[in-house]
Amino acid sequence: MWITGDVEIPQPVVDAHADGDLVFFVGAGASMGPPSNLPSFEGLAKAMAEKAGVPFSNEGGLDFFLGSLPEGFDTRRHVRDEIGSGTPEFNPTHAAIAELAATSGKFRVVTTNFDLHLESAAAAVGVSPADVWHSPALPIGSDYAGLVYLHGSVRRPPDELIVTDRDFGRAYITEAWATRFLLPMFDKRTVVFVGYSHEDTIMRYLALGLPSNTRRYAFTDDGDDPKWEHLEITAIPYTLRGEHDHGNLEDALTTWAHRARMGALEHDARVREIINGDSTTLPLPERDYLISQIETEDGARRFASSTTEHRWLLWLEGTDVFKTLFQAGPASPPSSVLAQWYSTFIENPKTSDLALRTVQRLGRRFSNGLLFSVALATEALFRIDPDRGSRWRVLLMTSIEGRTAPGDPGDALRFARDGMSNTRAVVRSVLRPYLVLEQGWLPDNDSNYPPSADLGWPVKPRDLHKIVTEHATSADSGDPRTLSFFEEALHSAYDLIAAYNGATEHASFRFSRSRIEDQPRHRIHHVDSMIDGLRIVGERLLHDTPDLPDRWWLFDRVLFRRLALHLIAEDTNRSADDKVAWVTDRETIFLGGVKHEVFRILADTVAEASAAPRAALLEAVRRGPQFPAGVDEVERHIAYSKFNVLVWITRAAPEWAEAAAELAAVRAEYPNFAEREAPDQDFTVSTGTWGGVLPMEPDDFVGMVMSDGADAALSSVLARDYSERNFNEPTWDDALDLFGRAAREDPASGLDLLEALNTLDEEKQGQIRNAIVSGWAEAVIDEAMRLRVIEALSQDALLVGSPRPVAQFLLGQIRQIVDSGASASADSLRVLAQGLLAKNENGENVFPTGYDGPMLALNSWPGELATYWLTEIDRRWRSDRDGWGGLNGDEAAALRKLLALSNLAAATAPAIARELFFLFAADEAFTTDSVIPLFTDSSTMVGVWKAYLYGARINERMLQNGMFAALLSMWDRLSDLDDEALIRRFLSLAASIAVYAGISAAERRELRLTSVTAQGGVHAPRFAEEVAQELASGADDGETAWVTWLRGHLEDRLNGVPRDPDAAELAAWADVVPLLGARIPEGIATFRGRAPGLDPDNPSIDIPTEALNAHGSALVAFLAERVANTEPNNMMLAYQLHELVESLGASLSSEELDPLVTAAREKGYLLPED
């Protein structure tokens, strides 16, 4: 609970205070604030040093120093005098603690202070502790009330004060009266420390020795200090207002005390004050106060009596106490009060739909109390407003989860075999719909309209479709219940949504199915199950029940009518004339919602129909549709509807002259009418692609540049309007792509285009210029043309305006000549690279957002420029390996500059680090001085490690020159890699170093320790797994590793050195045992009696054939011990063990396998027959 804007008191502390179970443990810090101004324990020790005339020292602890003062110096008496001579005034902290202790029901305060300020504060606020105890006469800690001076007080004789190390020894160890009091107190009570730092040795030891389930909290201005977690004390942080100014703590305690002593009338006034404010977005203290109120029955009543505004219902939806109403089970007394208040919104027609939207947001699962209150309110609403009342009724009676809504069959369906559709009762259970409330199109929280509703079913669409269609296919078509069963399923869906919406049709019935014919599987919706069930049954019954279409038509519901029309289309016993007459007699030609099925019948029949049905059909078309009054341009709409029908029937019967004449007449009157691709559908979806279409072919464009000139060619492309976005038409990006391709295929054309850009605006110039230079980057260019392009790129405008394309050009071209020797173009590229950096080194680089180091290296001009220099170094090395003398001055200077510029380093450091192995071979001194330090620099190390790990290679000289130290440093930041694959690569590198590298024994031990201690040891299991991967390559490696370091490491890990291992790490090390070659028996012996269980998250077990042949029985016994120590009931382990036993059976006899099989059966991982 936020008690002030600065301090949040944990709810368990608030609850313990309310229950009379809270102990305030008060230290010296509470008495240091004004006006008390008493010293801390260290300040007291310094005062004693000054009085005794000895130098102060904190070595050995303050109690040791005080105990070592000269014999003639009466330390306890001087301490009492020092404290007693101070100001007698208590401070606000003392007063707040006294008030809080008094309002808790049981005054429970313990203090290690010697002053009497807590007593004085209690008296001042009219509080009298039940008892006051002074050490050593202390009460029973588990059941006391009053004020305890744990270390004595100035009221008592000085020799009773706990001041020196000897005093603490008596109080806590030998006579242990303080310990006997504290241990049961900590065990039974919740304790909050105020002004207590826990720096004294005795209390630290005591805290560490307490069980982990003790409830201890501490107010502190340093909540991030790791000591609190170590001591298992929950920090309650506050901020200092200034040096040594703990005013925020005083305010929090004072506010808490004030709130604790508030009476009913004060709470009433405070709740009303908050409710009557302008906003429900409350400051944290007010929010938590109001929540604390509604979590009590009286407070909930205060809230409910203070407001009827909907804005507070919206606020209440975000509180846990209100949300519990929308969970199954009984409601708490406060929740029941809020349920009754919520129901007042339902009773009122002006807010009933707003209350329904609360259900949409919080869910349809009601507690007992909420369902009772809502049911009563619904009936009250129905008497006033039947329409709104009916909406609530249908929700309550059909769709409350766990009560009236159908339940989720869950695993009953998941694990069911074939035959689920054989039982009509099962099919009926999954066909029962319920309402799903949805937000709707206009999320206005204050307008009184209901949430939208759709239908839901208890199972997924495909599962429902499978069950229903299988039943429709297999059910007895002669049983009259079969037809009525499927009809009732669709009627139920119609009736439910109509009861909520007050309408007979719903979008899901009108538009979810474009055609009644069989649907593709990926388009299946819930309602398709009923459609296809009826379709299948109808098609089966049609021959024996020819009047079924008439029956379905009379239901006057769109889906039934579409199904009726589908049967007419499918009926092979009806003639074309009969089918045309059927649709015309029922005036279906322009009937809404059934267009596809009507048009399908027309397409199949008009060509064969005789004159009379055709004439009737054409007359129906001439009459046209009826539109509602008030439709704009109604005659045009009527004409377009006729037009679509006429287009359709003339496609089906092109020789029908009368229909063609009618179509021609409509075309003449409305020449802009265009034929639709699918006239049989009211709604269609167009598909296509944006862009990807060049304005012309690159070869044609280059030819135009050569024949008509660059200006003309450029103008022809720019003449297009690229602002319109049309499917399969070129975009501006496509135009830029054309310029780039032209420059790539004919670099000379690119030069001509570059010169022609001057007449364009600056933005277009830059975009086209970048496209041309990017095209040159990919072009295959001869020496002469390369020099011409380099000269063009050397202009300042290009270097400054197009740094990325120029860097791409440098990199693309140097890669083309990397196997060439010295050349004029290589020299010119070098000069161009130097110029590019010089012109841009001081600019602000806006790198792509969301990119890490390696991605920046690949997708920015600084990263590509750095890669150019690395490739240029590679080119020189390839051309003169024998005479190689390291990086030359230009190369070293360029790389150093790229690394030194802070605005570029995020991209350049990863680019250069990626080639660490190559650079080290090319110039060991440069790389040691300039590149390896990047791997330990906190600002660059994560990015460079990410880049390096993608292809990490290392040698022993690199390790000696700093990479070993870098490896150890990075281990503590592995989580910053934020990529499990990269972490695995790092650990694989570390494992290969541990197994193969010629590092010293001390270095190998340091690596082992780091693998366990870094980041709390979270990576230790995976390091062990990577060692196993390294050792899997050969038995000799395992034997060597065992002798040099692995034996010692496993013994340390099993003995908890340097930290206790978790089960996953030990399991991973045990997996190494079969890879130790001749040392396998020693590995097994190391684990004897301590073999870890198999890791359920990494259950694969690899046993080389050679190991099995040499040590099969011993390994089987070892595996049996591991299985015996494994937790049961893991399906993946069961599978792996089954596979393992089968594979081992190829090499070992059943008698040799028996220990493993027996252990696996005892754990339930193998069945008796396995």
N, C-alpha and C positions, 0 to 999 in steps of 0.2 A: 504494500500500500504506500503510495506516495503521500507522505505526511506534509511535506513542503515541496517547493519546486526543486530542491536540491537533494532531498533525502527520501529514499524509498525503504520502508521497513518491511522485511519479509512477512508474509501472511502468517507463518507459524509463530512468529514472535507476537504479532497482534492477537492471534487466537489464544496463545498461552497467557497473555496478559488478561484477556477477557475471562479466561477460565480460572484465574487465580493461581496459575502454575508457573509464573515467570519470576526468576530471581535476577535482581540487578546486582552485578558484581562491579564495584566501583574502585578505580585505581587513582593514582596520584594526579593524573591529568584532569580529573574532575575538579580538583581544588586549585588548579593553577590559574584559572581565569579570574578576572576582576569581579568583585572587590576582594576575593579571598587571597589571591596572589601568593599561594604557598608554593614552595619549590617542588620540582620533581625529585625522585629518589636520588638521581645523580646530582641535582642541585643541593640536596640535603647533605650528601657525602662531601661535596666541595666546601660547604659551610663548616662541616666538622673538621675538614683538613685545615681550614683557615684558623679555626679556634684552637686546634691542637698544635698549630705551627709546623705542620708537616706538608710536604708536597703531595698534591692529589695524584692518584694513579688509578686507572680503570683495569689494569692488568689483573686477571684472576677474578674480576667481577666486583661490583660495588659492595656486596655483603662481605667479601674477603677483605677489601680495603678497610671497611668500618671495623671489622674484627681485628685488624692488625694495628689499630691506633695505639699509641703508648699506654702502658698499664696505668699510669697515673691519670689518665684521661677517662672520665666516666661517660662513655659514649652514649649510653641509653638516656642518662639524665640530660645531657646536652641536647640530644635529639628531642626529648620531650619539651625542654625549654624553648628550643628553636621553633617548634611547631606551636607550642602554647603561647608564645610571645607575639605571634602574628595577629593580623586583624581578626576580630571575632565574627566578621560578617561572612555569611554564606553567599554563594553566587546563584544565578538563575539555573545553572545545571543542578545544583543541590536541591533547589526548590522543585524543579520539574521531576527529579527522581523521587522525591518524597511524595509528591502528588500522585505520580504514576503508581508507586508502590501501594499507596493508600487506596486508590481506586481499583486496584486489581482484585480486591476482596481479601487477599492475604498480603500483609506488608512483609515482603521478603527482600532484604537488602544485605549484601555482604560487602565489606570494604576492607582493603588493606591499608587504608589511610589511618593516621593517628589522630587527626583533627576531629572535632565534634560538629562540623558544619551540617552534616546530614540530620543530626538530631535537632540542631537549631532551626534548620529549614522546615523540618516536620512540625515543630512546635509553632512556627510562624504561620503555617497554613492550616493549623488546627488538627494536626495528625499526631497521634501518639502510638509508636510501635508497641505491639503486644508485649514484647520483651526485648531487652538489650543484653547481649553477651559480649564478654571480653575474653580473649585467650588467656590462659589455656582452658577456661571453663566454657566449653562450647556445647551446643545442643546436638541432637541427632540430626544429621544432615538431610535425611530422607523425609523428615516430617517436622518442620519447624516454621515458625512465623516470628518476625521481628527483625532487629538490626544486629548484625554480627560484626564485631571488630576483630577480624581474623588475626591481625598482628598486634592487637592491643590498642590502647588509646591514651591520650594525655590525661584522662581522668584517673587512670590506674597508676600504681607505682611504676617507676621506670624499669625495674628489672623484669616486668612482664612484657615489655615491648620486644617485637621480633625485628632486630636490626642487623646483627652480625651474622657471619657464616655459621658460627656455633648456634646462634638462636634458630636459624633456619634448619640446621641439622636436627635440633631437638624437636622443633615443631612439625617437621615433615618426615623425619627418618627414625630417630631413636624413640622418642616418646610419641611422635606422630599424631598428636591431637588434631592438627590442622588437616592432615591427610584423611583421618577417620571421619572428619566432618565433611570434607569436600567430595570424596568418592561417591557416597550415596546421594549427595545433593546433585552432582552432575548426572548420575545415573537416572534419577527420577524426575528432575526438573529441567525446564528450558532456561538457559542462562544467557544473559546479554551483558557483555563487558562494556563499561563506559570509562574512558580515560585510562585504559589498561593496554600496555604495549606488548605484553608477553615477552619481554626481553630478558627477564630474570630467569636464571637457570632452573631453579626448582619448579616454578610454574610451567616452564616449557617442558620439562621432563614429565611433570604430572599430566599435562595436556596430551603428550605423546603416548602416555600409558593408558589413557582412557579408551574404552570401547568405541568403535567407529559409529555406533548408533546414538551417542550422546548428542544432545541438541544445544550447540554452543554458537553464539553470535557475538560480533564485536563491532562497535562503532569505530571507524578509523578514517583518517585523512589519506591513507595510502592503501586503497583497496586492491591494487595490483600486486602488492608485496606477496611473493610466493610463500612466505612463511604461513599465511593463513590457511592455504590449502594443505601445506605440510602438517600443520597442527590440527587439521580437520575442523577449523573454525570458519563459519561463514561470515565474510566481511560485510558490514553495512557502511558503504562509503559515503563520505561527505567531502565537500571542497573547503579549503581554507579561504577566508576572505582576504587574508594578508598573512605575513609571517606570524606564526603563533596565534592567529586570530581564529578561534574555533566557534565563532558566532553562529555559523550554520548549524552546528550540532546543538547549541543552546536553543536555537529557534525550533529545531525539530523536536527536541524533548519537551519544550514548553508547549508547542502546538499539540503534541501527542497528549500531554497532561491535560491541557484545556479540553481537548476532545473527549478524553476519558471521563472527565467530571461533568460533562454536559448532561443536563436533565432532559426529560421528555419535551418540555416546552421549548428548550433551546434547540433541540434537534428538529422539532416542528418548524421553528422559525428559519433554521439554517436550510432545511430541505426546500422550503417555499422560496427562500431567497435565491437558491440555485435554479430552481424550476422556472422562476419568473424572469430569469436572465434572457438576454437577447439571443443566445446561441446554445445549441446542444454540444458544440465543440468546446469542451471544458478544459481548463488547466488540469494537469495531472492530479494535484491534491484534491480539487473539487470532484473530479471524476471518481477517484478512488474512495472519497468520503461517501459519495452518493451510492456507489456500488456496495460499500460496507453497510449502508443503511438498508438497501433492498435485499441484502442477504440475511436480514433478521425479519421476523414476522411483523414487529412493530414498525420497523423502518419501511417495509414494503407497504404497510397501510398508510404511512405518512406520504410516501410517494404517490400512491393511488389516489389519496384524497387531495393532493396538491395540483393535479393536472388532468385534463381530458384532451390535451393537444396531441395530434398525430405525430408531431416531430419527436415527442418523447417516446412514442412507441418505436419509431425508427431507432432512436438511441438505445432503447431497451433491447432491441434485437441483437446488439453487439455484446451483451453481458451473458456470462455463463449461467447465472441463476435463471434467466429467462429462457435461454436455450435448452435447459433441462426439461422444460415443458414439452419440447419437441423430441423427446426421447421416451422410449417405452418405460413402463413401471410407475410406481407411486411418485407423486410430487411432494416436495418438502413444503412445510407451512408457508414460508415466504413465496415459493413458486405458486402455491395455490391462491394466495392473495393476488399475485400478478395475473394469474389466469382469469380470475374474476374481473379484474380491471380490463384486461385485454378483451374480454367478452362484451364489455360495454361498447366497444367499437363495432362489434358484429351486430349488436341490437339496433344500432343507429343506421338507417338507410344511407345517410350522408357519408358514412365511413366504413360500411360493411365490406365494400370492395377493396378498400385500403387494407383492411384486416386480412382479407383473402390473399393479398400480395405478401403479407408476412408469412403465410403458409408456403407460398411459392419460394420465398427466400430461405426459410428455415427447415422446410421439409414436411412431409405428410405423416410423420410418425408422432403420435400424440401420447402424452402421459395420461394416466387415469384421470387426474384432476382436470387437465385441460379438456379432455374429451367430454367430461361431464358438463363443464362450464360452457363449452362451445355448443353442445347439443341444446342446452336450455336457451342460450342466446339465439340460436338458429330458429327455434320455434317462436320466440318473441319477435324476431325479424319477419318471419313468414306472415304473422298476423298483420303486420304493418305494410310489408312490401313483398307480395308472394313471389314475384320474379327473382328478386335477390335472395329471398329465403330458399327458393327451390335450388338455386345454385349451390348454396351451402349444404342443403340436404343431400343433393346427389354426391357431393364430395364426401360427406360423412358416411353415407350408406354404401359407397362403392370403392373408395380409394384411400382410406387411411391405412398406412403400412402396419402390418402385424395385427390388424383387426378386420377391416372390411375389404381391403385390397387383396387380390390373390397373392399368395406367397411365392417366393423364388424357389423353384425346385432344386437349384444348386447342384450338389454332387449327385443327387438322385438321377438327374438327367445326364450329368457329365459322364458317369460310369455305366449308364444304361447300355445294354446291348440292343441288337435289332429286336423289333417287335413292340417298341413303345407305342406305335400307332395302332396296334391290334385292338386295344381296349378303348371303347368310346368314352368311358369315364376319364381316362388319362387325357385324351384329346380335348375333351370339354374343359378340363382343368386349366390347360395351357391356352385355351381360346378365350378365356374370360378377360375382358379389358378393364383398365382402370384409367383415371384421369392423371395426366402429368401437367402440372401448372408451369407455365413459361412466362418469361418477363414481358414479352411483346415488343412491338416496334418502338414504342415511345416510353422510355424508362423515366417517367415523371413520377416521383415518389409521393407527390401531394395531390394528384388528381384522383377522384374517386371513380376509377374504372377498374374492372376486374382484370387479373392476369389472363393471358391467353391459355388455352388448354388444348392439349393434344392427347392422343390415346397411347397407352403403354400396355404391354403384355408381359407375362412373367418370364418369358424366355427370349433369347436373341432371335432376330428375324429369320436367319437361316435355319436354326433349330426348329422354330415354329413351322416354317415352310416345309421342312422335311417330314415332320410328324403329320401335318395336315394333308399334304399331297399323297403321302403313302396311304393314309387312311382313306382318302377319297378314291384312290386307285383300287384298294383291296376290299372296301366295304361292300356289303351285299346290295347291289343296285335295286334288287327287288324288294328290299325292306323299305317301307314308306318312311321310316324314321331317318333313313340316311339323308334324304333330301331335306327334310325339315330341320335336321341337325345342323347342316351347313347354312341353311337359310337363317336359322336363329342366331348363328355366330355373327353373321354380318348385320342382322337387325340389331343385335345387342350393341355392337359398336356404334351404329347410327343413333340408337336411342340414347346411349350414354353421352355422346358429344352434343346431341341436340338438347338434352336435359340441362347441360351446363350452359351452352351458348344461346339457347332459345332459338335455334335455327335447325333446319332439317339437313342442310348440307354443310360440309366442312372441307377446307382446302385439301386435307389428306385424302378425301374421297374423290375430289374433283381432279386433282392435278398430279397425284403421285404415280399414276399409271397411264402411260401414253397410249397403250393399246392392250386389249384383253388377251391377245395371243400370248403364248409362252414368253416369259421375260428372261433376259440374260441373268445368270446367277448373281453377278456383282451388283445388280440393281434391285435386289429383293428388299422390300420393306415389310413391316408386320401385316399391313392390310392386304398385301399380295397373297398371303397364305389363304385368306378367306376367298379372294377372287379366284385363285387357282383351284382351291378346293371345289368351289361351285362350278367353275369351268369344267373341271374333270368330271364331276358327277353329272353335270348337264349334258356333256357330250356323250356320256355312257347311257343316259336315260332318253336321249332325244328320239331315238328310233321308236321306242315304246310309248313315249309321252310327248307326242308332237305339239301339244298345246302348252308345253313348259315355257316357251318364250312369252306367250300371252300372260301366263301367271306372273312371271317376273316383271313384265311391263307394268302390270297393274299395281305393283308395290310402290310405284311412283318415287323411286329413289335411283339416283343416277347410275350407281354401280350395277344395280339389278337390271336397269334398262340397257346398259351397255352389254351386260352378259346376255340379255335376251337377243339383242341385235347380233352378238357373236354367234349365238346358236342358229339364228336365221342364216348367217353367212356360211356356217358349217353344214347346214342341213342339205344333204344330197337328194332328199326326196322332194324338195320344193323346186319348182321351175323358176327360170329367170323372171317370168311375168309375176309369179306369186311373190317373189322376194321384193320386186319393185313396188308392187301393190301394197305389200306389208308396210314398207317404210313411208309410202306416200299417204296411205290411209291414216296413219298415226301422226302425220305432220311432223316428221322427224328431220326434214331436210335442213332446217335452220334451228333445230332444237339444241339448246346449250348443253355442253358436256358430253354429247354422244357423237361428235363429228366423225372421229376416225372410223368407228364401226359403221356408221351410215355410208360414208364415202367408200369404205371397203366393199360393202354390198353393191353400191352403184358401179364401182370399177369392175366387179365380177359379172354384172348382169346386163348393163344397158346395151352392150353390143348385141346381145342375143334377144333382148326384149322385143315384144311386138309393138305395133303402132299405138294401141290404146294405152298400155302402161307408160309408154314413152310420153305420150301426150299429157297424161295426168302428171307425170313427173315434171315436164316442162312448164305446165301451168302452175305447179307449186313453186317452181323457181321464179316465174314471172311475178307471183304475189310477193315474194321476198320475205324477209324477217320482220318482226315487230320489235321496235326499240322503245325504251321508256321515254316518256315525255321529257322535254328539256335537253335532249342530247344535241350538241352542236353539230351542224352539217349532217343531219340525219339522212338526207337523201344520198349523200356521198357514201355513207356507211352502208346503207341498204344496197346501193349499186355495187360496192366492193364485195359484199357478201355474195350477191348473185354472180359476180365475176368469178369468184373462186370456185363456185359449184360448176359453172359452165366450163371453165378451164378443165376441171376434173373430168366431167362427163364427155367432153369432146376429145380428151386424150384417150378415154376408154372406147369411144365410138366416133372416130374421126369422120366417118361417112354420114353421120347424122346431120343433115343439112339444116334442119330447123334450129337445132342447138347451136350450130356454128353461126347461123344468122343472128341469133340472140346475143352471142358473144361478140360478134362484130359490131352490133349496135351499141353495146356497153363500151367497147373500146373506142368507138367513134365519139361518144359523149365524154369519156374520161381517158384520153390518150396516155396519161401518165400512170395508169394502173399497170403494174408489172406482175408477171406470174410468180407465184411463190414456189420455192423448191418443194415444199410439202403442204399443199393446200388442205390436206386432211387433218392437219394439226393446228390448233389454235395457238400453241406455244411451241417454239422450236429454239434450239440452242445452236448457235454457229460456232464453229471451231476453226482455228487457223493459227498462224504464228505471227508475232510482231517482228518485223525486220528479218534480217538474214537474207535479204534480196538486194543484190548490188544494182545501182542505177544503170549500169551497163557492164559488159565484160571488160576486164582489165586490158586485154589485147586490143579491143576496139577503142578504148580510151587512149591507150598509148599511140595507136595509129592516128587518132584525131589530133593528139599533141603534135605529132610529127608532120601531119598534112595541113592542119588548120592553125596550128600554133597553140601555145599553152593558154593564152587568154581565152580563145574560143572554146577550147576543151573544158576549161574551168567553168566558163559561163554556162555551158550546156548542162553541167551537173548541178550548178547552183540555181538554175532556173526552176528546178522542181520545188514544190511546196512541201517541206518536211514537217510542218506543224500538224498536219492531219495524220492520225494513226489509223491505218487500214490494214486488214489482214493481207499478208503476202505482198506488201508494198515496201519499198526501201525507206529506211529512216535516215536521219542525219548521221547516225553512227555507221550505217552502211556506206554512205557517201565518203566518210573519212576512211573507212576500210578500203574503198576503191582507190583513193589517193595513195594509201600505203602500199597496196598491192602493185600499183603501177610503178612506184619508186623501186620496189623490190625486183620487179621483172625487167625494168628498164631504168637504171639509175640516172641516165642522162635526161630522161623525161622528168624525173624528180627535180633535177637542177633547173630545168625550164619552168616548172611549176612554181618552184621556190621564188624565182625572180618575178613571177606574175602575181604574187600575193599582195603587192604593195597597195593596190587599189581597194582592198577589202578592209572592213573594220578590224580593230585590233583583236577582238575575241576570235573571229573566224580565222584571221591570219595565224594566231597561235595554235588553234586546233588543227588546221590543215598542215602547218609546218611540223607539228608533233607527229602527225600521221606519216608525213613524207620521211622524216628522220627515222621513225620506227621501222618503216619499210626498208630503208637503207641498212638498218641493223641486221636484217635477215638476208640481204642481197649477197649473191656471189659476185664479187667485183674483182676486176684485174687491177694490177698495180697502178696504172695510169689513172683509171677512173677513181680508185680509192683516194689518190692524192687530190683529185679535183673535188671530191665530196668533203674531204677533211678541210680543204681550204674554205669551202662554203660554210662549214660548221664552225670555223674559227672566229666568226663575227661575234662581237660582244652580245648583240641582241639575241642570238641563238644560244650562246652559252648561259646567259642569265634567264632567258625566257623558256628554254626547253632543256633543263638539266637532265631530266629523266631520259628522254629519247636520245640525247647525246651520250649519256652513260651506257645506254643499251647498244648504241652504235659502236662505241669503244669495245665493249665486251663481245659483241657479235663478230666484229672484224678481227680482233686479236685471236679469237678461237679459230678463225679460218686460216690464219698464218702461223698457228702455234708450232707447227713442225718445220717452219721456214727459218732460215738464218737471218742475218742482218739485212735490212732493206730500208729504203727511203720512207715507205709507208709506215713501217714499224716505228721509225724515229718520229714521224709526224704524229702518229697516234699517241706517243708518249708526251709530246708537246701539247697536244689537244687535251689530254688527261690533266696535265699540270694546269693548263688554262681554265679548265672546267672547275677545278677545286679552288683556284685563286679567285674566280669570279663569284663563287657561291659560299665560301667558307664562313662568311659572317652573316649569312642570311638565316632567317628563322625557318627551320624545316618543319613542315606539318606532315608528320608521318601518317600513314593510314591507321585509322583507329582499330583497336581490337587485334593488332598483330603483335606477336611475340618476337623475340630476337631473330630466330632463323627466318621468319616470314618477312621481317623488315629487311634483312640482308638480301632477300630475293626480290623484294618489291619496292625498292627505293633507290634513288640515284646514288646516295653515298654507299649503299651496300653493293650496288653493281659496279661503282667505280673502284671500290676496294677489290672486288673480284677481278676486275680488269688488271689491276697491278699484280695480283697473284698469278694470273694467267701469263702476263708479260714476263714475270720471273721464271715461270715454267718454260716459256718459249726460249729464253736465253740459256737456261740450263740444258734443254734438249739439244741446242745448237752447239754447245761447247762443254760437254760433261767433263772431259779430261782437264780442261783449263779452268774449271769452275773455282771461283774464289769468294763465293758468298754474294749477298745482295750488294749492288752498287750504290753509290750515293743517292741517285735519284729515287731508287726503289725504297731504300731505308727511310729517306726523308718523307716520301709520300705516305708510307704506311704509318710512320710515327705521327705525322700531321693528322691523318684520318682518325687515329686513335685519340689524339690529344684534344681534338675539337669536341667539346661537350655536347654541342648541338647535333653532332653526327654519330657519336659513339654508340648510340643504341642500335644503329644499323651496321656500322663498320666493324665494331668489336666482334659480333657474331660471325660476320663474313670472313674475317681474318682468322678467328679461332677455329672455324670449320676446317681450315687447312693446316692445323697445328703440326701434324706429323710431317707434312711436306716442308713447311717452313723450318722446322727444327733440323731436318736433313739438309736444307738449303743454306741455313745460316744459324748455327747453334747459339752463338753469342747474342745475335739480335733477338732471336725468339725467347731466349732465357731472360733477357733484360726487358723486352717490350711486350711480349705476348703472354707468356706464362703467368705474369702477375695479374692479368685480367681474370684468371680463374680463381683468385682469392680476394679480389676487390669486391666489396659488398655491393657496389653500384652496378657492376657488370657481370658478376659471376654467374647469375642465373641464366642470363641471355647467352653467354658464351658456352656454358655447359650444354644448354639445349642444342646449340648449333653443332658442337663438337661430338655429342653423343650419337648423332645420326649416322656417323661412320667412324666411330672412335678407334684409333690405333695408337699404341704407346710402346715405348721401349724403355730399357732400364736407365739410359742416360736422361731421358725426359723425367723419369721418376726422381732421379738424383738431383736434377736441376729445378725442382720445385713442384712437379706435378703430383708427387706423393703427398706433400703437404696440402696441395689444392684439393686432392681427393678427400682427405680427411676433413677439410674445412667444408666442402660441399655437402658432406653427409648430413650435417645439421640443417641443411636447407633443401633437402630432397623434396619435401612437400611443395616447395615453391615452383618446382618444375611443372606441377599441375598437369601431369600426363603420366599415366601408369606405365605406358610403353617406354617412355624415357627413363623413368625410375628403374624399370627392369634392365634397361641397357646399362645404366650406371652400376647397378648391383652386379651385372654380368661382368663389367669391366673390373670392378673391385674383386670379384671372385677369381677372375683369371690372374690378377696380380697376386692374390693370396696363394694360388695354386702353383703358378709358374715363375713369377718374377724372382730375380736374385736379390731381393731386399734383405736387410739384416734381420736378425731374430727380434731385435728391439722394435724395428719398424713393423714387422709382421704382428707382433703383440699389440702394437698401437692400433693397427688396422682391425685386429680382432676386437679390441676393447671398443673402438668407435662403432663397429657394426652392431654392438649390443646397446651402447649408451646413447647414441645419437637419436634425437627426437623421441626420447623415451623408449627406444628399442623397437619402435613400430616396424622397422624394416628388417629386423633380425631374421624372421622366418623366411623372407624372400631371399635374403643373402644366402641362407643355408640351401634354399632350392637352387640358386644359381651355382653354388659350389658343386652340388650334385650334377648339374648339367655339364660343368667343366670336367668332372671326374668320369662322366659316362663315356668319354672318348677312349679310355684305355685303363687296364688294371694297374699298369706301372705308375700312372699318375696318382691313383688312389693310394698305392703303397708309399710313394714318396711324400705325398701330402700328410699321410698318417704319421710318418716318422718325424717330419720336420715341424709340423704345427697342429695338425688336426686332432691327434690324441689329446694333447694338452688342452686344446680349446673345448673339446667335448667334455672332458673331466671338469673343467671350470664351469661350463654351462650346467652340467648336472648338479654341481655343488652350489649353484647360484652366484657364481663369480663372473662378471662384476655386478650383475643384477639377476634376480630370479627370472628364469625363462618362462614363456607361456607355452601352452600345450602345442600350438601350431609350430613354434620354433623347434621344440624337441622332436616332434614328429618329422619335421623336415630333416633334421640331423640324423634321425634313425633311418630315414630313407637312403642316406649316404652309405650305410654299412655294407649293402651288397656290392658296392662299387670299389671296395678297398683291396680287391685282389687277394694276395696271400695274407693280408692283415685282417681279413674278415673275422676270424675267431677272436682277435683282440678287440675289434669293434663290438662284437656281440658281448664279450665279457665286460666291456666298459658299461654297457646298458643293463647288465644282469640284475634282475630284481627291480629295475627302474625303467623298463622298456615303456615308452609312451604309446598311447593308443594311436590308431590311424587318424589322419586329419580328414574330417568329412568334406572340407572345402578343397582338398587336393588329394583325392583318394588313389590316384594311379600309383602303381608299384612296379619298378623296373628292376629286374634281376637278370644280369647277363648270363648267357648260357654257360660260359666258363665258370662263373661263380657257382652256378647251380650244380654243375658236374663235380666241382671240387668240395663244396661245402653245403650240399643240398639239405642234409638232415639238420645241420645246425641252423641254417637259414629258416627252415620250416618251423623249428622250435621257437626261433626268435619272432617270426611272424605270428605264431600262435600266442605267444605272450603279449604281443602288441594287440592282437584282436581281443584277447581277454580283458585288456585295459581300455577298450574302445567303448564309447557310449552306444547303446543299442538304437534300433529304429531309424536307420538312415538308408533311404532307398538307393542312393548312388553308391554307397559303400557295399551294399548287398550285391549290386550289379558287378562292381569291380572285383569283389571277392569271388563271386561265381566265375567270372572270366579268369581270374588268377588261378583258381583251383583247376580249371579246365586246361590252362596252358601248362601248369606244373605237372599235370598228369601225363603229359607227353614225355617227360624226362624222369619222373619219380614214380615209384610204385604206390599203391593205395596204402600200404603199411607206412611208408615214409611220409605220406601226406596226412595220415590220420590225426596227428596233433593239431594241425591247422584246421582240418575239417571239423573236428570235435569242438574246438574253440569257437568256430564260426557258427556251428549249430547251437551251441549254448547261448550265444548272443542273439540268436534268431536271424542270423544273416544267411544261413543255408537251411533249406528244408531237409527233413530226414532222407528223402529220396535223392537229394543232390549229391 
